[in-house]
Amino acid sequence: MSWWSSVIGGAVGFMIGGPLGAMLGVAFASNFSKRRASSGFNNNFGPGNQQRVQAAFFSGVFSVMGYISKVDGKVSKSEIILAQQVMQHMQLSGDMIKVAKDLFNQGKQADFNLDEVLEQFRRETHRRTHLIRMFLEIQIQAAYADGVFDQSEHSALKNIAQKLRFPLHELENLIQQFAASKSSSKQTSIEDAYKILGVEESLSDKEIKRAYRRLLAQHHPDKLVAKGLPEEMQKLANEKTQEIISAYEAIKKHRGMR
């Protein structure tokens, strides 16, 4: 059974508990009030269970995205569109889109407890760095959605990274990588290609190849899904992987590497 099938059965929000489970439960109840929740326990749905991690990731991503969207004091139309685009990229079903939008709206509320949400998210994902990195990459996209990356959004991302115990220097690398990919949407320049790989031009061919392989491993779709990335987000990981490959190919061509 998929994690979403468990949601439909009413099990996920109940079994996760905490703020993530509560928000998922509210989102489900708000949109599907006529459906009956399952009264049974799934004894295998404990901490570390893949379905549980996937449900926590889904709930965390869209609620925190809502928080990011209003951290500069307003929620712009482009930020709402960005959330919808992420949903479209994930090719969510109509039911899943309704729940994702509800989670996004919960994250915009003044009483949204970011600290509690992030602490539970960190526990539920068992501090899996690859998942946390993917989570932050999505939030960086949200911060850039209105075309302006201001100080309040930057500070919010640093706060989120610290709460998740993700190194700040790596967060800055992710921000630079996204900015480079955003500015080179049509054709990757050599300068941007190095930024996307997070490497300096002064590195040797061998060092660049090692960094490329490490980055590919971090974003490998199958590995991420196995660690708890919802299957519906696999397309986002595929796109990131293709972006990394394109950047590396540009560097290889420029350097004459084999």
C-alpha positions as CSV (number, residue, x, y, z in Angstrom):
1,M,0.0,0.0,0.0
2,S,1.3,3.5,-0.9
3,W,1.6,6.3,1.7
4,W,-1.3,8.1,-0.1
5,S,-3.5,5.0,0.2
6,S,-2.8,5.1,3.9
7,V,-3.9,8.7,4.0
8,I,-7.1,7.8,2.3
9,G,-7.6,5.1,4.9
10,G,-7.2,7.7,7.6
11,A,-4.1,6.1,9.1
12,V,-1.2,8.4,8.3
13,G,-2.1,11.5,10.2
14,F,-3.1,9.4,13.2
15,M,0.0,7.3,13.2
16,I,2.5,10.1,12.6
17,G,1.0,12.3,15.3
18,G,2.6,15.6,16.3
19,P,2.2,18.8,14.2
20,L,2.8,17.1,10.9
21,G,0.2,14.5,11.5
22,A,-2.2,17.1,12.8
23,M,-1.8,19.3,9.7
24,L,-2.2,16.3,7.4
25,G,-5.3,15.2,9.3
26,V,-6.8,18.7,9.1
27,A,-6.1,18.9,5.4
28,F,-7.6,15.6,4.8
29,A,-10.7,16.3,6.9
30,S,-11.2,19.7,5.3
31,N,-11.3,18.2,1.8
32,F,-12.8,14.7,2.4
33,S,-15.1,15.1,5.3
34,K,-17.5,12.5,3.9
35,R,-14.9,9.8,3.9
36,R,-14.6,7.5,6.9
37,A,-11.2,7.1,8.5
38,S,-9.8,3.7,9.2
39,S,-10.1,2.7,12.9
40,G,-7.4,0.1,12.7
41,F,-3.7,0.4,13.5
42,N,-0.9,-0.6,11.2
43,N,1.6,-2.0,13.5
44,N,4.3,-1.7,10.9
45,F,3.7,2.0,10.5
46,G,6.2,3.0,13.2
47,P,9.2,5.4,13.1
48,G,11.4,4.9,10.1
49,N,8.7,3.2,8.0
50,Q,9.0,4.5,4.4
51,Q,5.3,5.4,4.1
52,R,5.5,7.4,7.3
53,V,8.6,9.2,6.2
54,Q,7.0,10.0,2.8
55,A,3.9,11.3,4.5
56,A,6.0,13.5,6.8
57,F,8.0,14.8,3.9
58,F,4.9,15.7,1.9
59,S,3.3,17.4,4.9
60,G,6.5,19.3,5.8
61,V,7.3,20.5,2.3
62,F,4.0,22.2,1.5
63,S,3.4,23.6,5.0
64,V,6.9,25.1,5.2
65,M,6.6,26.4,1.7
66,G,3.5,28.3,2.8
67,Y,5.5,29.7,5.7
68,I,8.3,30.8,3.3
69,S,5.8,32.5,1.0
70,K,4.7,34.9,3.7
71,V,7.9,35.5,5.6
72,D,8.5,38.8,3.7
73,G,5.2,40.1,4.9
74,K,3.0,39.1,1.9
75,V,2.1,36.2,-0.3
76,S,2.5,37.1,-3.9
77,K,0.7,35.6,-6.8
78,S,3.9,34.2,-8.2
79,E,4.6,32.3,-4.9
80,I,1.1,30.7,-5.1
81,I,1.8,29.8,-8.7
82,L,5.2,28.3,-7.7
83,A,3.4,26.0,-5.2
84,Q,1.0,25.0,-7.9
85,Q,3.9,24.4,-10.3
86,V,5.6,22.1,-7.8
87,M,2.3,20.2,-7.5
88,Q,2.0,20.0,-11.3
89,H,5.6,18.8,-11.6
90,M,4.8,16.1,-9.1
91,Q,1.8,15.1,-11.3
92,L,-0.4,14.9,-8.2
93,S,-3.9,13.6,-8.4
94,G,-6.8,16.0,-7.9
95,D,-7.2,14.8,-4.3
96,M,-3.5,15.2,-3.5
97,I,-3.5,18.7,-4.9
98,K,-6.3,19.6,-2.6
99,V,-4.4,18.4,0.4
100,A,-1.1,20.0,-0.7
101,K,-2.9,23.4,-1.1
102,D,-4.5,23.0,2.3
103,L,-1.1,22.3,3.9
104,F,0.4,25.4,2.1
105,N,-2.4,27.5,3.5
106,Q,-1.8,26.2,7.0
107,G,1.8,27.2,6.7
108,K,0.8,30.8,6.0
109,Q,-1.1,31.2,9.2
110,A,0.2,33.3,12.1
111,D,0.0,30.4,14.5
112,F,2.1,28.1,12.4
113,N,4.7,26.6,14.7
114,L,7.8,26.3,12.5
115,D,10.1,25.1,15.3
116,E,7.9,22.2,16.2
117,V,7.2,21.2,12.6
118,L,11.0,21.2,11.8
119,E,11.9,19.3,14.9
120,Q,9.4,16.6,14.1
121,F,10.4,16.6,10.4
122,R,14.0,16.0,11.4
123,R,13.0,13.1,13.7
124,E,10.7,11.5,11.1
125,T,13.3,11.6,8.4
126,H,15.9,10.2,10.8
127,R,18.2,13.1,9.9
128,R,18.7,11.7,6.4
129,T,20.9,14.3,4.9
130,H,19.8,13.6,1.3
131,L,16.2,14.1,2.1
132,I,16.9,17.3,4.1
133,R,18.9,18.6,1.2
134,M,16.0,18.0,-1.2
135,F,13.6,19.6,1.3
136,L,15.8,22.7,1.4
137,E,16.1,22.9,-2.3
138,I,12.4,23.0,-2.7
139,Q,12.2,25.8,-0.1
140,I,14.8,27.8,-1.9
141,Q,12.7,27.6,-5.0
142,A,9.8,28.9,-3.0
143,A,11.9,31.8,-1.7
144,Y,12.8,32.7,-5.3
145,A,9.3,32.4,-6.6
146,D,8.5,36.1,-6.7
147,G,11.7,36.9,-8.5
148,V,13.2,38.6,-5.4
149,F,15.4,36.8,-2.9
150,D,15.4,39.3,0.0
151,Q,17.1,39.2,3.4
152,S,14.0,38.0,5.3
153,E,13.8,35.0,3.1
154,H,17.5,34.4,3.4
155,S,17.3,34.6,7.2
156,A,14.3,32.2,7.2
157,L,16.2,29.6,5.2
158,K,19.2,29.9,7.5
159,N,16.9,29.4,10.5
160,I,15.3,26.4,8.9
161,A,18.7,24.9,8.0
162,Q,19.9,25.4,11.6
163,K,16.8,23.8,13.0
164,L,17.4,20.8,10.7
165,R,21.1,20.8,11.7
166,F,22.1,21.2,8.1
167,P,25.5,23.0,7.6
168,L,25.0,26.7,6.7
169,H,27.9,26.6,4.2
170,E,26.1,23.8,2.3
171,L,22.9,25.9,2.4
172,E,24.7,28.8,0.8
173,N,26.0,26.4,-1.9
174,L,22.5,25.2,-2.6
175,I,21.4,28.9,-2.9
176,Q,24.2,29.6,-5.3
177,Q,23.5,26.5,-7.3
178,F,19.8,27.4,-7.7
179,A,20.6,31.0,-8.6
180,A,23.0,29.7,-11.3
181,S,20.4,27.2,-12.7
182,K,17.8,29.9,-12.7
183,S,19.9,32.4,-14.6
184,S,20.9,29.8,-17.2
185,S,17.6,28.2,-17.9
186,K,18.1,28.4,-21.7
187,Q,21.8,27.7,-22.0
188,T,24.3,26.9,-19.2
189,S,27.3,29.2,-19.1
190,I,30.6,27.8,-17.9
191,E,30.5,30.0,-14.8
192,D,27.1,28.8,-13.9
193,A,28.0,25.2,-14.6
194,Y,30.7,25.4,-12.0
195,K,28.2,26.9,-9.5
196,I,25.6,24.2,-10.2
197,L,28.2,21.6,-9.4
198,G,29.4,23.6,-6.4
199,V,33.0,23.6,-7.4
200,E,35.8,26.1,-8.1
201,E,37.3,26.4,-11.6
202,S,40.7,25.9,-10.1
203,L,40.0,22.3,-9.2
204,S,41.5,19.5,-11.2
205,D,39.6,17.3,-13.6
206,K,39.7,14.5,-11.1
207,E,38.3,16.6,-8.3
208,I,35.5,17.9,-10.5
209,K,34.6,14.4,-11.6
210,R,34.5,13.3,-7.9
211,A,32.3,16.3,-7.0
212,Y,30.0,15.5,-9.9
213,R,29.6,11.9,-8.9
214,R,28.9,12.9,-5.3
215,L,26.2,15.3,-6.4
216,L,24.6,12.7,-8.6
217,A,24.5,10.2,-5.7
218,Q,22.9,12.8,-3.5
219,H,20.0,13.4,-6.0
220,H,19.6,9.9,-7.4
221,P,15.8,9.5,-7.6
222,D,15.6,5.8,-6.7
223,K,17.9,6.3,-3.7
224,L,15.9,9.3,-2.5
225,V,12.6,7.4,-2.8
226,A,14.1,4.5,-0.9
227,K,15.0,6.9,1.9
228,G,11.5,8.3,2.1
229,L,11.0,10.8,-0.8
230,P,7.4,10.5,-1.9
231,E,7.2,8.8,-5.3
232,E,5.3,11.8,-6.6
233,M,8.4,14.0,-6.1
234,Q,10.6,11.7,-8.1
235,K,10.2,13.9,-11.2
236,L,11.8,16.8,-9.3
237,A,14.8,14.7,-8.5
238,N,15.0,13.6,-12.1
239,E,15.1,17.2,-13.2
240,K,17.8,18.1,-10.7
241,T,19.8,15.1,-11.9
242,Q,19.5,16.2,-15.5
243,E,20.6,19.7,-14.5
244,I,23.7,18.3,-12.8
245,I,24.5,16.2,-15.9
246,S,24.1,19.1,-18.3
247,A,26.4,21.3,-16.1
248,Y,29.1,18.6,-16.0
249,E,28.9,18.0,-19.8
250,A,29.4,21.7,-20.4
251,I,32.5,21.7,-18.1
252,K,33.9,18.6,-19.8
253,K,33.5,20.1,-23.2
254,H,35.1,23.4,-22.1
255,R,38.1,21.6,-20.5
256,G,38.4,18.9,-23.2
257,M,37.9,16.2,-20.5
258,R,37.1,12.6,-21.4
